[in-house]
Amino acid sequence: MTATGETRNFRTLFISDVHLGSKAARTELLLDFLKYHEADTVFLVGDIVDGWRLKRSWFWPQGCNDVVQKLLRKARKGTRIVYIPGNHDEFLRDFPGTHFGGIEVADRAIHEMADGKKYLVLHGDEFDVVVRNARLLAYLGDWAYDVAIAINVVLAAARRRLGMPYWSFSAWAKLQVKHAVNFIGEFQKVVADEARRSKVDGVICGHIHHAVMTDIDGIHYVNTGDWVESCTAIAEHHDGTLELITWRDIKVTAELHALPAPAKTKNMQAA
């Protein structure tokens, strides 16, 4: 469902924060994205599976199976897939260097772009003080986000009935909290500092569900976003340039273009 309906081919794709096992995971949009986007290498940059929520209550609909099968199928067809676990799928951190169905597990990676620039690739939760030092607070935040998602569903339905555009309460609420403690800015700075220590040109991470590409004191900071709300991915073209793809917006635009034109009514003149 690209603008032209054709499959796009890239050198590398970076996807994170899918949260399979969560009711908020947009599996249908991710499957659609994977259908129309191919790459030589795919980095899964953490929180692909939401182990925290699965521990609380098991939720694994067919869409979750379909995403896993789609990725395994790509691996069988020759795509290199590297899985870098995050805090929600931290159980995989016990298996660095292991291959599952052709998918490599790594704690972090250094990826060299086609133009020779090197990027540190990691999830980023190790720089989140809340997650690292206070697991109880992290779980509470996770529960609070579930509530915000539920509110968002109700608000979105009401706005649709009123003919109003989509507006995400949970994304807004999360941004308010993050900005209140200056979390995003601090997170970006700390991750960029880690890239600088690693002597690379940039860093690609996930974790905070805030897709962006920006320069921070000479380091190219890239965040992949998420597949809970924003539905974003980072793509490396074959010349090494990076593109931030917001699939939700592209799909909506494509669907609108596919709608039939409204029927024209003829003006009837009185005899």
C-alpha positions as protocol buffer text, in pm:
chain_id: "A"
residue {
  index: 1
  type: MET
  ca { x: 0 y: 0 z: 0 }
}
residue {
  index: 2
  type: THR
  ca { x: 269 y: 243 z: -101 }
}
residue {
  index: 3
  type: ALA
  ca { x: 165 y: 550 z: -292 }
}
residue {
  index: 4
  type: THR
  ca { x: 209 y: 352 z: -614 }
}
residue {
  index: 5
  type: GLY
  ca { x: 104 y: 15 z: -472 }
}
residue {
  index: 6
  type: GLU
  ca { x: 453 y: -124 z: -543 }
}
residue {
  index: 7
  type: THR
  ca { x: 699 y: -297 z: -310 }
}
residue {
  index: 8
  type: ARG
  ca { x: 991 y: -79 z: -197 }
}
residue {
  index: 9
  type: ASN
  ca { x: 1336 y: -232 z: -157 }
}
residue {
  index: 10
  type: PHE
  ca { x: 1591 y: -105 z: 93 }
}
residue {
  index: 11
  type: ARG
  ca { x: 1934 y: -197 z: 215 }
}
residue {
  index: 12
  type: THR
  ca { x: 1823 y: -205 z: 581 }
}
residue {
  index: 13
  type: LEU
  ca { x: 1503 y: -166 z: 785 }
}
residue {
  index: 14
  type: PHE
  ca { x: 1493 y: -80 z: 1156 }
}
residue {
  index: 15
  type: ILE
  ca { x: 1175 y: -164 z: 1353 }
}
residue {
  index: 16
  type: SER
  ca { x: 1113 y: -153 z: 1728 }
}
residue {
  index: 17
  type: ASP
  ca { x: 852 y: -150 z: 2001 }
}
residue {
  index: 18
  type: VAL
  ca { x: 589 y: -370 z: 1837 }
}
residue {
  index: 19
  type: HIS
  ca { x: 476 y: -509 z: 2175 }
}
residue {
  index: 20
  type: LEU
  ca { x: 335 y: -839 z: 2047 }
}
residue {
  index: 21
  type: GLY
  ca { x: 116 y: -978 z: 2325 }
}
residue {
  index: 22
  type: SER
  ca { x: -26 y: -635 z: 2403 }
}
residue {
  index: 23
  type: LYS
  ca { x: -374 y: -538 z: 2291 }
}
residue {
  index: 24
  type: ALA
  ca { x: -226 y: -210 z: 2168 }
}
residue {
  index: 25
  type: ALA
  ca { x: 4 y: -378 z: 1911 }
}
residue {
  index: 26
  type: ARG
  ca { x: -93 y: -273 z: 1557 }
}
residue {
  index: 27
  type: THR
  ca { x: -17 y: -610 z: 1400 }
}
residue {
  index: 28
  type: GLU
  ca { x: -238 y: -551 z: 1096 }
}
residue {
  index: 29
  type: LEU
  ca { x: -47 y: -236 z: 1005 }
}
residue {
  index: 30
  type: LEU
  ca { x: 293 y: -399 z: 1062 }
}
residue {
  index: 31
  type: LEU
  ca { x: 196 y: -697 z: 842 }
}
residue {
  index: 32
  type: ASP
  ca { x: 89 y: -453 z: 573 }
}
residue {
  index: 33
  type: PHE
  ca { x: 418 y: -265 z: 605 }
}
residue {
  index: 34
  type: LEU
  ca { x: 624 y: -585 z: 582 }
}
residue {
  index: 35
  type: LYS
  ca { x: 428 y: -687 z: 274 }
}
residue {
  index: 36
  type: TYR
  ca { x: 529 y: -373 z: 84 }
}
residue {
  index: 37
  type: HIS
  ca { x: 883 y: -328 z: 216 }
}
residue {
  index: 38
  type: GLU
  ca { x: 1179 y: -557 z: 156 }
}
residue {
  index: 39
  type: ALA
  ca { x: 1539 y: -521 z: 277 }
}
residue {
  index: 40
  type: ASP
  ca { x: 1868 y: -708 z: 274 }
}
residue {
  index: 41
  type: THR
  ca { x: 1883 y: -671 z: 653 }
}
residue {
  index: 42
  type: VAL
  ca { x: 1614 y: -608 z: 916 }
}
residue {
  index: 43
  type: PHE
  ca { x: 1705 y: -494 z: 1266 }
}
residue {
  index: 44
  type: LEU
  ca { x: 1440 y: -562 z: 1533 }
}
residue {
  index: 45
  type: VAL
  ca { x: 1541 y: -299 z: 1787 }
}
residue {
  index: 46
  type: GLY
  ca { x: 1376 y: -433 z: 2101 }
}
residue {
  index: 47
  type: ASP
  ca { x: 1035 y: -474 z: 2263 }
}
residue {
  index: 48
  type: ILE
  ca { x: 910 y: -681 z: 1970 }
}
residue {
  index: 49
  type: VAL
  ca { x: 744 y: -918 z: 2217 }
}
residue {
  index: 50
  type: ASP
  ca { x: 589 y: -773 z: 2532 }
}
residue {
  index: 51
  type: GLY
  ca { x: 693 y: -1027 z: 2792 }
}
residue {
  index: 52
  type: TRP
  ca { x: 583 y: -805 z: 3080 }
}
residue {
  index: 53
  type: ARG
  ca { x: 220 y: -802 z: 2970 }
}
residue {
  index: 54
  type: LEU
  ca { x: 220 y: -1168 z: 2874 }
}
residue {
  index: 55
  type: LYS
  ca { x: 329 y: -1251 z: 3229 }
}
residue {
  index: 56
  type: ARG
  ca { x: 34 y: -1060 z: 3368 }
}
residue {
  index: 57
  type: SER
  ca { x: -223 y: -1215 z: 3133 }
}
residue {
  index: 58
  type: TRP
  ca { x: -177 y: -1422 z: 2819 }
}
residue {
  index: 59
  type: PHE
  ca { x: -292 y: -1246 z: 2503 }
}
residue {
  index: 60
  type: TRP
  ca { x: -164 y: -1384 z: 2173 }
}
residue {
  index: 61
  type: PRO
  ca { x: -415 y: -1347 z: 1887 }
}
residue {
  index: 62
  type: GLN
  ca { x: -357 y: -1469 z: 1532 }
}
residue {
  index: 63
  type: GLY
  ca { x: -210 y: -1135 z: 1429 }
}
residue {
  index: 64
  type: CYS
  ca { x: 88 y: -1195 z: 1660 }
}
residue {
  index: 65
  type: ASN
  ca { x: 149 y: -1536 z: 1502 }
}
residue {
  index: 66
  type: ASP
  ca { x: 122 y: -1380 z: 1157 }
}
residue {
  index: 67
  type: VAL
  ca { x: 392 y: -1121 z: 1234 }
}
residue {
  index: 68
  type: VAL
  ca { x: 629 y: -1388 z: 1369 }
}
residue {
  index: 69
  type: GLN
  ca { x: 566 y: -1613 z: 1068 }
}
residue {
  index: 70
  type: LYS
  ca { x: 620 y: -1321 z: 829 }
}
residue {
  index: 71
  type: LEU
  ca { x: 959 y: -1244 z: 982 }
}
residue {
  index: 72
  type: LEU
  ca { x: 1063 y: -1611 z: 982 }
}
residue {
  index: 73
  type: ARG
  ca { x: 957 y: -1636 z: 617 }
}
residue {
  index: 74
  type: LYS
  ca { x: 1175 y: -1337 z: 529 }
}
residue {
  index: 75
  type: ALA
  ca { x: 1467 y: -1500 z: 710 }
}
residue {
  index: 76
  type: ARG
  ca { x: 1418 y: -1824 z: 516 }
}
residue {
  index: 77
  type: LYS
  ca { x: 1419 y: -1630 z: 190 }
}
residue {
  index: 78
  type: GLY
  ca { x: 1758 y: -1478 z: 267 }
}
residue {
  index: 79
  type: THR
  ca { x: 1691 y: -1160 z: 464 }
}
residue {
  index: 80
  type: ARG
  ca { x: 1934 y: -1115 z: 751 }
}
residue {
  index: 81
  type: ILE
  ca { x: 1731 y: -1044 z: 1065 }
}
residue {
  index: 82
  type: VAL
  ca { x: 1901 y: -923 z: 1383 }
}
residue {
  index: 83
  type: TYR
  ca { x: 1696 y: -916 z: 1706 }
}
residue {
  index: 84
  type: ILE
  ca { x: 1826 y: -676 z: 1972 }
}
residue {
  index: 85
  type: PRO
  ca { x: 1612 y: -733 z: 2285 }
}
residue {
  index: 86
  type: GLY
  ca { x: 1466 y: -451 z: 2493 }
}
residue {
  index: 87
  type: ASN
  ca { x: 1333 y: -436 z: 2846 }
}
residue {
  index: 88
  type: HIS
  ca { x: 995 y: -591 z: 2756 }
}
residue {
  index: 89
  type: ASP
  ca { x: 1160 y: -889 z: 2585 }
}
residue {
  index: 90
  type: GLU
  ca { x: 1464 y: -902 z: 2814 }
}
residue {
  index: 91
  type: PHE
  ca { x: 1433 y: -1282 z: 2847 }
}
residue {
  index: 92
  type: LEU
  ca { x: 1614 y: -1300 z: 2510 }
}
residue {
  index: 93
  type: ARG
  ca { x: 1917 y: -1122 z: 2653 }
}
residue {
  index: 94
  type: ASP
  ca { x: 2026 y: -1457 z: 2794 }
}
residue {
  index: 95
  type: PHE
  ca { x: 2086 y: -1582 z: 2438 }
}
residue {
  index: 96
  type: PRO
  ca { x: 2332 y: -1343 z: 2264 }
}
residue {
  index: 97
  type: GLY
  ca { x: 2477 y: -1496 z: 1951 }
}
residue {
  index: 98
  type: THR
  ca { x: 2197 y: -1752 z: 1927 }
}
residue {
  index: 99
  type: HIS
  ca { x: 1995 y: -1808 z: 1609 }
}
residue {
  index: 100
  type: PHE
  ca { x: 1622 y: -1881 z: 1627 }
}
residue {
  index: 101
  type: GLY
  ca { x: 1481 y: -1985 z: 1290 }
}
residue {
  index: 102
  type: GLY
  ca { x: 1748 y: -1782 z: 1114 }
}
residue {
  index: 103
  type: ILE
  ca { x: 1702 y: -1476 z: 1338 }
}
residue {
  index: 104
  type: GLU
  ca { x: 2020 y: -1361 z: 1517 }
}
residue {
  index: 105
  type: VAL
  ca { x: 2003 y: -1236 z: 1875 }
}
residue {
  index: 106
  type: ALA
  ca { x: 2250 y: -963 z: 1979 }
}
residue {
  index: 107
  type: ASP
  ca { x: 2276 y: -728 z: 2275 }
}
residue {
  index: 108
  type: ARG
  ca { x: 2374 y: -439 z: 2046 }
}
residue {
  index: 109
  type: ALA
  ca { x: 2534 y: -397 z: 1704 }
}
residue {
  index: 110
  type: ILE
  ca { x: 2750 y: -163 z: 1499 }
}
residue {
  index: 111
  type: HIS
  ca { x: 2593 y: -118 z: 1155 }
}
residue {
  index: 112
  type: GLU
  ca { x: 2793 y: 30 z: 869 }
}
residue {
  index: 113
  type: MET
  ca { x: 2580 y: 220 z: 619 }
}
residue {
  index: 114
  type: ALA
  ca { x: 2636 y: 207 z: 244 }
}
residue {
  index: 115
  type: ASP
  ca { x: 2812 y: 544 z: 264 }
}
residue {
  index: 116
  type: GLY
  ca { x: 3061 y: 412 z: 521 }
}
residue {
  index: 117
  type: LYS
  ca { x: 2910 y: 582 z: 827 }
}
residue {
  index: 118
  type: LYS
  ca { x: 2881 y: 363 z: 1136 }
}
residue {
  index: 119
  type: TYR
  ca { x: 2581 y: 352 z: 1369 }
}
residue {
  index: 120
  type: LEU
  ca { x: 2541 y: 199 z: 1712 }
}
residue {
  index: 121
  type: VAL
  ca { x: 2214 y: 1 z: 1722 }
}
residue {
  index: 122
  type: LEU
  ca { x: 2058 y: -73 z: 2061 }
}
residue {
  index: 123
  type: HIS
  ca { x: 1718 y: -58 z: 2229 }
}
residue {
  index: 124
  type: GLY
  ca { x: 1811 y: 208 z: 2483 }
}
residue {
  index: 125
  type: ASP
  ca { x: 1639 y: 99 z: 2803 }
}
residue {
  index: 126
  type: GLU
  ca { x: 1974 y: 74 z: 2985 }
}
residue {
  index: 127
  type: PHE
  ca { x: 1976 y: 454 z: 2983 }
}
residue {
  index: 128
  type: ASP
  ca { x: 1629 y: 484 z: 3131 }
}
residue {
  index: 129
  type: VAL
  ca { x: 1688 y: 544 z: 3500 }
}
residue {
  index: 130
  type: VAL
  ca { x: 1335 y: 439 z: 3590 }
}
residue {
  index: 131
  type: VAL
  ca { x: 1361 y: 104 z: 3413 }
}
residue {
  index: 132
  type: ARG
  ca { x: 1717 y: 38 z: 3529 }
}
residue {
  index: 133
  type: ASN
  ca { x: 1683 y: 128 z: 3896 }
}
residue {
  index: 134
  type: ALA
  ca { x: 1316 y: 96 z: 3989 }
}
residue {
  index: 135
  type: ARG
  ca { x: 1139 y: -199 z: 3827 }
}
residue {
  index: 136
  type: LEU
  ca { x: 829 y: -137 z: 4038 }
}
residue {
  index: 137
  type: LEU
  ca { x: 794 y: 216 z: 3900 }
}
residue {
  index: 138
  type: ALA
  ca { x: 850 y: 83 z: 3548 }
}
residue {
  index: 139
  type: TYR
  ca { x: 566 y: -168 z: 3588 }
}
residue {
  index: 140
  type: LEU
  ca { x: 339 y: 103 z: 3727 }
}
residue {
  index: 141
  type: GLY
  ca { x: 416 y: 321 z: 3427 }
}
residue {
  index: 142
  type: ASP
  ca { x: 337 y: 30 z: 3195 }
}
residue {
  index: 143
  type: TRP
  ca { x: -2 y: -19 z: 3364 }
}
residue {
  index: 144
  type: ALA
  ca { x: -78 y: 353 z: 3343 }
}
residue {
  index: 145
  type: TYR
  ca { x: -1 y: 346 z: 2970 }
}
residue {
  index: 146
  type: ASP
  ca { x: -252 y: 60 z: 2927 }
}
residue {
  index: 147
  type: VAL
  ca { x: -519 y: 282 z: 3082 }
}
residue {
  index: 148
  type: ALA
  ca { x: -424 y: 568 z: 2851 }
}
residue {
  index: 149
  type: ILE
  ca { x: -453 y: 337 z: 2548 }
}
residue {
  index: 150
  type: ALA
  ca { x: -802 y: 232 z: 2657 }
}
residue {
  index: 151
  type: ILE
  ca { x: -907 y: 597 z: 2689 }
}
residue {
  index: 152
  type: ASN
  ca { x: -758 y: 661 z: 2346 }
}
residue {
  index: 153
  type: VAL
  ca { x: -977 y: 391 z: 2187 }
}
residue {
  index: 154
  type: VAL
  ca { x: -1292 y: 553 z: 2325 }
}
residue {
  index: 155
  type: LEU
  ca { x: -1185 y: 903 z: 2222 }
}
residue {
  index: 156
  type: ALA
  ca { x: -1086 y: 789 z: 1872 }
}
residue {
  index: 157
  type: ALA
  ca { x: -1426 y: 626 z: 1819 }
}
residue {
  index: 158
  type: ALA
  ca { x: -1606 y: 940 z: 1935 }
}
residue {
  index: 159
  type: ARG
  ca { x: -1395 y: 1163 z: 1707 }
}
residue {
  index: 160
  type: ARG
  ca { x: -1466 y: 934 z: 1409 }
}
residue {
  index: 161
  type: ARG
  ca { x: -1841 y: 963 z: 1466 }
}
residue {
  index: 162
  type: LEU
  ca { x: -1806 y: 1340 z: 1476 }
}
residue {
  index: 163
  type: GLY
  ca { x: -1597 y: 1343 z: 1157 }
}
residue {
  index: 164
  type: MET
  ca { x: -1292 y: 1474 z: 1343 }
}
residue {
  index: 165
  type: PRO
  ca { x: -933 y: 1369 z: 1260 }
}
residue {
  index: 166
  type: TYR
  ca { x: -741 y: 1112 z: 1466 }
}
residue {
  index: 167
  type: TRP
  ca { x: -586 y: 1243 z: 1787 }
}
residue {
  index: 168
  type: SER
  ca { x: -394 y: 1023 z: 2030 }
}
residue {
  index: 169
  type: PHE
  ca { x: -467 y: 1085 z: 2395 }
}
residue {
  index: 170
  type: SER
  ca { x: -211 y: 829 z: 2511 }
}
residue {
  index: 171
  type: ALA
  ca { x: 66 y: 975 z: 2293 }
}
residue {
  index: 172
  type: TRP
  ca { x: -23 y: 1323 z: 2417 }
}
residue {
  index: 173
  type: ALA
  ca { x: -31 y: 1209 z: 2781 }
}
residue {
  index: 174
  type: LYS
  ca { x: 300 y: 1030 z: 2746 }
}
residue {
  index: 175
  type: LEU
  ca { x: 464 y: 1332 z: 2586 }
}
residue {
  index: 176
  type: GLN
  ca { x: 333 y: 1557 z: 2863 }
}
residue {
  index: 177
  type: VAL
  ca { x: 486 y: 1335 z: 3129 }
}
residue {
  index: 178
  type: LYS
  ca { x: 811 y: 1293 z: 2942 }
}
residue {
  index: 179
  type: HIS
  ca { x: 844 y: 1665 z: 2875 }
}
residue {
  index: 180
  type: ALA
  ca { x: 757 y: 1742 z: 3237 }
}
residue {
  index: 181
  type: VAL
  ca { x: 1072 y: 1565 z: 3353 }
}
residue {
  index: 182
  type: ASN
  ca { x: 1266 y: 1653 z: 3038 }
}
residue {
  index: 183
  type: PHE
  ca { x: 1301 y: 1280 z: 2981 }
}
residue {
  index: 184
  type: ILE
  ca { x: 1316 y: 1270 z: 2603 }
}
residue {
  index: 185
  type: GLY
  ca { x: 1587 y: 1533 z: 2578 }
}
residue {
  index: 186
  type: GLU
  ca { x: 1798 y: 1371 z: 2848 }
}
residue {
  index: 187
  type: PHE
  ca { x: 1750 y: 1026 z: 2697 }
}
residue {
  index: 188
  type: GLN
  ca { x: 1861 y: 1146 z: 2355 }
}
residue {
  index: 189
  type: LYS
  ca { x: 2167 y: 1318 z: 2500 }
}
residue {
  index: 190
  type: VAL
  ca { x: 2277 y: 1015 z: 2703 }
}
residue {
  index: 191
  type: VAL
  ca { x: 2230 y: 778 z: 2406 }
}
residue {
  index: 192
  type: ALA
  ca { x: 2423 y: 1016 z: 2180 }
}
residue {
  index: 193
  type: ASP
  ca { x: 2703 y: 1024 z: 2439 }
}
residue {
  index: 194
  type: GLU
  ca { x: 2717 y: 643 z: 2429 }
}
residue {
  index: 195
  type: ALA
  ca { x: 2750 y: 656 z: 2050 }
}
residue {
  index: 196
  type: ARG
  ca { x: 3034 y: 906 z: 2086 }
}
residue {
  index: 197
  type: ARG
  ca { x: 3212 y: 674 z: 2331 }
}
residue {
  index: 198
  type: SER
  ca { x: 3167 y: 393 z: 2078 }
}
residue {
  index: 199
  type: LYS
  ca { x: 3343 y: 611 z: 1818 }
}
residue {
  index: 200
  type: VAL
  ca { x: 3058 y: 591 z: 1566 }
}
residue {
  index: 201
  type: ASP
  ca { x: 2877 y: 850 z: 1357 }
}
residue {
  index: 202
  type: GLY
  ca { x: 2526 y: 788 z: 1485 }
}
residue {
  index: 203
  type: VAL
  ca { x: 2292 y: 579 z: 1694 }
}
residue {
  index: 204
  type: ILE
  ca { x: 1964 y: 401 z: 1616 }
}
residue {
  index: 205
  type: CYS
  ca { x: 1744 y: 310 z: 1911 }
}
residue {
  index: 206
  type: GLY
  ca { x: 1384 y: 265 z: 2022 }
}
residue {
  index: 207
  type: HIS
  ca { x: 1233 y: 238 z: 2370 }
}
residue {
  index: 208
  type: ILE
  ca { x: 1071 y: 579 z: 2419 }
}
residue {
  index: 209
  type: HIS
  ca { x: 815 y: 554 z: 2133 }
}
residue {
  index: 210
  type: HIS
  ca { x: 923 y: 888 z: 1988 }
}
residue {
  index: 211
  type: ALA
  ca { x: 1032 y: 860 z: 1623 }
}
residue {
  index: 212
  type: VAL
  ca { x: 1281 y: 1125 z: 1518 }
}
residue {
  index: 213
  type: MET
  ca { x: 1604 y: 1185 z: 1325 }
}
residue {
  index: 214
  type: THR
  ca { x: 1819 y: 1469 z: 1453 }
}
residue {
  index: 215
  type: ASP
  ca { x: 2180 y: 1573 z: 1510 }
}
residue {
  index: 216
  type: ILE
  ca { x: 2302 y: 1599 z: 1868 }
}
residue {
  index: 217
  type: ASP
  ca { x: 2646 y: 1758 z: 1898 }
}
residue {
  index: 218
  type: GLY
  ca { x: 2775 y: 1587 z: 1585 }
}
residue {
  index: 219
  type: ILE
  ca { x: 2604 y: 1252 z: 1647 }
}
residue {
  index: 220
  type: HIS
  ca { x: 2312 y: 1152 z: 1422 }
}
residue {
  index: 221
  type: TYR
  ca { x: 2044 y: 1037 z: 1667 }
}
residue {
  index: 222
  type: VAL
  ca { x: 1769 y: 818 z: 1519 }
}
residue {
  index: 223
  type: ASN
  ca { x: 1471 y: 673 z: 1705 }
}
residue {
  index: 224
  type: THR
  ca { x: 1256 y: 414 z: 1529 }
}
residue {
  index: 225
  type: GLY
  ca { x: 932 y: 500 z: 1710 }
}
residue {
  index: 226
  type: ASP
  ca { x: 682 y: 219 z: 1769 }
}
residue {
  index: 227
  type: TRP
  ca { x: 401 y: 1 z: 1631 }
}
residue {
  index: 228
  type: VAL
  ca { x: 155 y: 82 z: 1908 }
}
residue {
  index: 229
  type: GLU
  ca { x: 49 y: 425 z: 1784 }
}
residue {
  index: 230
  type: SER
  ca { x: 285 y: 605 z: 1547 }
}
residue {
  index: 231
  type: CYS
  ca { x: 359 y: 293 z: 1333 }
}
residue {
  index: 232
  type: THR
  ca { x: 701 y: 409 z: 1216 }
}
residue {
  index: 233
  type: ALA
  ca { x: 1018 y: 251 z: 1084 }
}
residue {
  index: 234
  type: ILE
  ca { x: 1360 y: 368 z: 970 }
}
residue {
  index: 235
  type: ALA
  ca { x: 1479 y: 264 z: 624 }
}
residue {
  index: 236
  type: GLU
  ca { x: 1832 y: 281 z: 485 }
}
residue {
  index: 237
  type: HIS
  ca { x: 1842 y: 339 z: 111 }
}
residue {
  index: 238
  type: HIS
  ca { x: 2109 y: 173 z: -101 }
}
residue {
  index: 239
  type: ASP
  ca { x: 2316 y: 495 z: -98 }
}
residue {
  index: 240
  type: GLY
  ca { x: 2320 y: 505 z: 283 }
}
residue {
  index: 241
  type: THR
  ca { x: 2062 y: 780 z: 334 }
}
residue {
  index: 242
  type: LEU
  ca { x: 1799 y: 723 z: 601 }
}
residue {
  index: 243
  type: GLU
  ca { x: 1422 y: 772 z: 575 }
}
residue {
  index: 244
  type: LEU
  ca { x: 1165 y: 786 z: 853 }
}
residue {
  index: 245
  type: ILE
  ca { x: 850 y: 609 z: 732 }
}
residue {
  index: 246
  type: THR
  ca { x: 518 y: 673 z: 909 }
}
residue {
  index: 247
  type: TRP
  ca { x: 317 y: 383 z: 775 }
}
residue {
  index: 248
  type: ARG
  ca { x: -12 y: 472 z: 943 }
}
residue {
  index: 249
  type: ASP
  ca { x: -30 y: 803 z: 756 }
}
residue {
  index: 250
  type: ILE
  ca { x: 78 y: 645 z: 425 }
}
residue {
  index: 251
  type: LYS
  ca { x: -184 y: 371 z: 454 }
}
residue {
  index: 252
  type: VAL
  ca { x: -464 y: 616 z: 534 }
}
residue {
  index: 253
  type: THR
  ca { x: -364 y: 832 z: 236 }
}
residue {
  index: 254
  type: ALA
  ca { x: -352 y: 529 z: 4 }
}
residue {
  index: 255
  type: GLU
  ca { x: -694 y: 411 z: 122 }
}
residue {
  index: 256
  type: LEU
  ca { x: -842 y: 755 z: 62 }
}
residue {
  index: 257
  type: HIS
  ca { x: -703 y: 756 z: -293 }
}
residue {
  index: 258
  type: ALA
  ca { x: -857 y: 412 z: -348 }
}
residue {
  index: 259
  type: LEU
  ca { x: -1206 y: 527 z: -255 }
}
residue {
  index: 260
  type: PRO
  ca { x: -1444 y: 565 z: -549 }
}
residue {
  index: 261
  type: ALA
  ca { x: -1529 y: 920 z: -650 }
}
residue {
  index: 262
  type: PRO
  ca { x: -1867 y: 1038 z: -528 }
}
residue {
  index: 263
  type: ALA
  ca { x: -2146 y: 1000 z: -780 }
}
residue {
  index: 264
  type: LYS
  ca { x: -2233 y: 1317 z: -964 }
}
residue {
  index: 265
  type: THR
  ca { x: -2592 y: 1433 z: -951 }
}
residue {
  index: 266
  type: LYS
  ca { x: -2754 y: 1588 z: -1253 }
}
residue {
  index: 267
  type: ASN
  ca { x: -2931 y: 1917 z: -1212 }
}
residue {
  index: 268
  type: MET
  ca { x: -3291 y: 1874 z: -1318 }
}
residue {
  index: 269
  type: GLN
  ca { x: -3435 y: 2179 z: -1488 }
}
residue {
  index: 270
  type: ALA
  ca { x: -3803 y: 2250 z: -1468 }
}
residue {
  index: 271
  type: ALA
  ca { x: -3984 y: 2198 z: -1796 }
}
